[in-house]
């Protein structure tokens, strides 16, 4: 999939829906019948959106969603993804990334970052 570009920013909720839809579709279409592991399913979702998104906040949100879906079950993948998120937080000021995000959406995202001990 090419980098997703849109006039409008993709919301955190929409990104979660896309990830879950991709997860479900892959498990239904290939995962179960081919005996794929959970790591392979997560890898597919990551690959499905490999070119990322147009805005840094969308990429950051996407990485957080993948981290949650991976459930901490794959140590190496978990640590690598956490590092990608930390690097994005260092590269971009979180406060400025959240500048134009509606308060309720920003609150939900910040809550998730805190639960994951990323902030």
LORO-809868 format. One record per residue (C-alpha): residue number from 1; residue in three letters; x, y, z. Coordinates in nm, 3 decimals. Layout:
BEGIN
<i:NUM; aa:ALA; X:X; Y:Y; Z:Z> $
...
% end
This chain:
BEGIN
<i:1; aa:UNK; X:0.000; Y:0.000; Z:0.000> $
<i:2; aa:UNK; X:0.138; Y:0.341; Z:-0.088> $
<i:3; aa:UNK; X:0.168; Y:0.603; Z:0.182> $
<i:4; aa:UNK; X:-0.183; Y:0.705; Z:0.279> $
<i:5; aa:UNK; X:-0.253; Y:1.066; Z:0.184> $
<i:6; aa:UNK; X:-0.564; Y:1.261; Z:0.252> $
<i:7; aa:UNK; X:-0.674; Y:1.617; Z:0.289> $
<i:8; aa:UNK; X:-0.804; Y:1.526; Z:0.632> $
<i:9; aa:UNK; X:-0.601; Y:1.369; Z:0.908> $
<i:10; aa:UNK; X:-0.687; Y:1.009; Z:0.987> $
<i:11; aa:UNK; X:-0.823; Y:0.985; Z:1.342> $
<i:12; aa:UNK; X:-0.686; Y:0.752; Z:1.609> $
<i:13; aa:UNK; X:-1.018; Y:0.567; Z:1.612> $
<i:14; aa:UNK; X:-1.010; Y:0.517; Z:1.234> $
<i:15; aa:UNK; X:-0.653; Y:0.389; Z:1.249> $
<i:16; aa:UNK; X:-0.756; Y:0.138; Z:1.517> $
<i:17; aa:UNK; X:-1.048; Y:0.026; Z:1.300> $
<i:18; aa:UNK; X:-0.819; Y:-0.018; Z:0.998> $
<i:19; aa:UNK; X:-0.572; Y:-0.222; Z:1.204> $
<i:20; aa:UNK; X:-0.843; Y:-0.447; Z:1.346> $
<i:21; aa:UNK; X:-1.003; Y:-0.492; Z:1.005> $
<i:22; aa:UNK; X:-0.666; Y:-0.585; Z:0.855> $
<i:23; aa:UNK; X:-0.601; Y:-0.824; Z:1.147> $
<i:24; aa:UNK; X:-0.942; Y:-0.988; Z:1.108> $
<i:25; aa:UNK; X:-0.921; Y:-1.015; Z:0.728> $
<i:26; aa:UNK; X:-0.574; Y:-1.169; Z:0.736> $
<i:27; aa:UNK; X:-0.669; Y:-1.421; Z:1.006> $
<i:28; aa:UNK; X:-0.989; Y:-1.512; Z:0.820> $
<i:29; aa:UNK; X:-0.835; Y:-1.532; Z:0.473> $
<i:30; aa:UNK; X:-0.493; Y:-1.681; Z:0.545> $
<i:31; aa:UNK; X:-0.397; Y:-1.694; Z:0.910> $
<i:32; aa:UNK; X:-0.617; Y:-1.977; Z:1.027> $
<i:33; aa:UNK; X:-0.607; Y:-2.192; Z:0.713> $
<i:34; aa:UNK; X:-0.230; Y:-2.157; Z:0.674> $
<i:35; aa:UNK; X:-0.151; Y:-2.186; Z:1.044> $
<i:36; aa:UNK; X:0.012; Y:-1.845; Z:1.072> $
<i:37; aa:UNK; X:0.162; Y:-1.738; Z:1.401> $
<i:38; aa:UNK; X:0.053; Y:-1.424; Z:1.583> $
<i:39; aa:UNK; X:0.386; Y:-1.262; Z:1.490> $
<i:40; aa:UNK; X:0.319; Y:-1.334; Z:1.123> $
<i:41; aa:UNK; X:-0.025; Y:-1.174; Z:1.152> $
<i:42; aa:UNK; X:0.122; Y:-0.861; Z:1.314> $
<i:43; aa:UNK; X:0.393; Y:-0.859; Z:1.048> $
<i:44; aa:UNK; X:0.127; Y:-0.869; Z:0.778> $
<i:45; aa:UNK; X:-0.061; Y:-0.573; Z:0.927> $
<i:46; aa:UNK; X:0.265; Y:-0.381; Z:0.951> $
<i:47; aa:UNK; X:0.348; Y:-0.473; Z:0.590> $
<i:48; aa:UNK; X:-0.002; Y:-0.385; Z:0.468> $
<i:49; aa:UNK; X:0.062; Y:-0.025; Z:0.572> $
<i:50; aa:UNK; X:0.441; Y:-0.029; Z:0.531> $
<i:51; aa:UNK; X:0.464; Y:0.303; Z:0.351> $
<i:52; aa:UNK; X:0.304; Y:0.470; Z:0.647> $
<i:53; aa:UNK; X:0.096; Y:0.778; Z:0.656> $
<i:54; aa:UNK; X:0.136; Y:1.136; Z:0.542> $
<i:55; aa:UNK; X:0.147; Y:1.295; Z:0.888> $
<i:56; aa:UNK; X:0.389; Y:1.217; Z:1.172> $
<i:57; aa:UNK; X:0.101; Y:1.196; Z:1.423> $
<i:58; aa:UNK; X:-0.067; Y:0.929; Z:1.209> $
<i:59; aa:UNK; X:0.254; Y:0.724; Z:1.195> $
<i:60; aa:UNK; X:0.301; Y:0.759; Z:1.569> $
<i:61; aa:UNK; X:-0.055; Y:0.651; Z:1.639> $
<i:62; aa:UNK; X:-0.020; Y:0.358; Z:1.399> $
<i:63; aa:UNK; X:0.293; Y:0.230; Z:1.577> $
<i:64; aa:UNK; X:0.117; Y:0.253; Z:1.914> $
<i:65; aa:UNK; X:-0.178; Y:0.054; Z:1.776> $
<i:66; aa:UNK; X:0.054; Y:-0.218; Z:1.642> $
<i:67; aa:UNK; X:0.235; Y:-0.232; Z:1.976> $
<i:68; aa:UNK; X:-0.095; Y:-0.293; Z:2.153> $
<i:69; aa:UNK; X:-0.212; Y:-0.555; Z:1.902> $
<i:70; aa:UNK; X:0.118; Y:-0.741; Z:1.939> $
<i:71; aa:UNK; X:0.032; Y:-0.777; Z:2.308> $
<i:72; aa:UNK; X:0.396; Y:-0.795; Z:2.421> $
<i:73; aa:UNK; X:0.410; Y:-1.160; Z:2.311> $
<i:74; aa:UNK; X:0.712; Y:-1.116; Z:2.087> $
<i:75; aa:UNK; X:0.998; Y:-0.966; Z:2.283> $
<i:76; aa:UNK; X:1.225; Y:-0.862; Z:1.996> $
<i:77; aa:UNK; X:0.940; Y:-0.715; Z:1.791> $
<i:78; aa:UNK; X:0.802; Y:-0.542; Z:2.101> $
<i:79; aa:UNK; X:1.135; Y:-0.378; Z:2.186> $
<i:80; aa:UNK; X:1.200; Y:-0.272; Z:1.827> $
<i:81; aa:UNK; X:0.852; Y:-0.117; Z:1.794> $
<i:82; aa:UNK; X:0.884; Y:0.061; Z:2.129> $
<i:83; aa:UNK; X:1.214; Y:0.206; Z:2.009> $
<i:84; aa:UNK; X:1.054; Y:0.328; Z:1.686> $
<i:85; aa:UNK; X:0.787; Y:0.503; Z:1.895> $
<i:86; aa:UNK; X:1.044; Y:0.655; Z:2.130> $
<i:87; aa:UNK; X:1.246; Y:0.776; Z:1.831> $
<i:88; aa:UNK; X:0.935; Y:0.938; Z:1.683> $
<i:89; aa:UNK; X:0.862; Y:1.107; Z:2.017> $
<i:90; aa:UNK; X:1.219; Y:1.241; Z:2.027> $
<i:91; aa:UNK; X:1.204; Y:1.355; Z:1.664> $
<i:92; aa:UNK; X:0.869; Y:1.532; Z:1.698> $
<i:93; aa:UNK; X:0.745; Y:1.728; Z:1.995> $
<i:94; aa:UNK; X:0.438; Y:1.541; Z:2.118> $
<i:95; aa:UNK; X:0.266; Y:1.859; Z:2.230> $
<i:96; aa:UNK; X:0.300; Y:2.014; Z:1.883> $
<i:97; aa:UNK; X:0.186; Y:1.689; Z:1.718> $
<i:98; aa:UNK; X:-0.130; Y:1.701; Z:1.926> $
<i:99; aa:UNK; X:-0.185; Y:2.073; Z:1.862> $
<i:100; aa:UNK; X:-0.470; Y:2.032; Z:1.612> $
<i:101; aa:UNK; X:-0.611; Y:1.709; Z:1.754> $
<i:102; aa:UNK; X:-0.954; Y:1.731; Z:1.920> $
<i:103; aa:UNK; X:-0.923; Y:1.722; Z:2.299> $
<i:104; aa:UNK; X:-1.107; Y:1.391; Z:2.347> $
<i:105; aa:UNK; X:-0.896; Y:1.214; Z:2.084> $
<i:106; aa:UNK; X:-0.573; Y:1.358; Z:2.226> $
<i:107; aa:UNK; X:-0.679; Y:1.251; Z:2.575> $
<i:108; aa:UNK; X:-0.742; Y:0.893; Z:2.458> $
<i:109; aa:UNK; X:-0.409; Y:0.877; Z:2.278> $
<i:110; aa:UNK; X:-0.218; Y:1.023; Z:2.573> $
<i:111; aa:UNK; X:-0.393; Y:0.776; Z:2.804> $
<i:112; aa:UNK; X:-0.270; Y:0.489; Z:2.585> $
<i:113; aa:UNK; X:0.084; Y:0.629; Z:2.578> $
<i:114; aa:UNK; X:0.083; Y:0.650; Z:2.959> $
<i:115; aa:UNK; X:-0.052; Y:0.297; Z:3.005> $
<i:116; aa:UNK; X:0.225; Y:0.172; Z:2.775> $
<i:117; aa:UNK; X:0.478; Y:0.379; Z:2.973> $
<i:118; aa:UNK; X:0.587; Y:0.566; Z:2.663> $
<i:119; aa:UNK; X:0.539; Y:0.901; Z:2.836> $
% end
